[in-house]
Amino acid sequence: MPIIELAMMIQAPRDVVYSISQDFSVRSEWDAFAVDLEMADGTPYLPWPGRRIRVRSKPGIDMEMELVKVEAPACITMKMVAGPSYLRKFAGSWSFEDVGERAVLVRFRYLLAIRRGGLRKFAEFFAIWYFRRAVLRRLMGLKRYCERISKLNAVPGPLKNFTF
């Protein structure tokens, strides 16, 4: 089963990066893959093991993912419980590792397996290419968004009692 893993350094505190990665209200502002995310049971998003999330992607891939492990702000893992017919298995983990006070190494790792069939090798090659590209775009989007937010929060407010 192919594993797709990419990591990127983000200049922002780990708790901020983790929170943004799990905040569905801002996800569309940075996520190049997901168009729509919602809890399968219709309740507000609160991550804990066993909860299911419906994901609709920009290219029209629909999946239902189940959270397997949630250790905020260090990691979150999930597995596909329903998805496109060509995927036999799909699972992912996002980890967030402190690298200093205001930097975090974010690692997205996906495991996938294609259903058996005549075009399996081609489908596997295409799926690896597509998901690797999607992971890179997601990481870059998360980095841009978090670093912009982090810079905005680090800018001091207007000077008080300043006169000319």
Helices and strands as residue ranges (DSSP letters): E 3-10, H 14-22, H 27-30, E 34-39, E 52-57, E 62-71, E 75-82, E 87-98, E 104-114, H 120-154
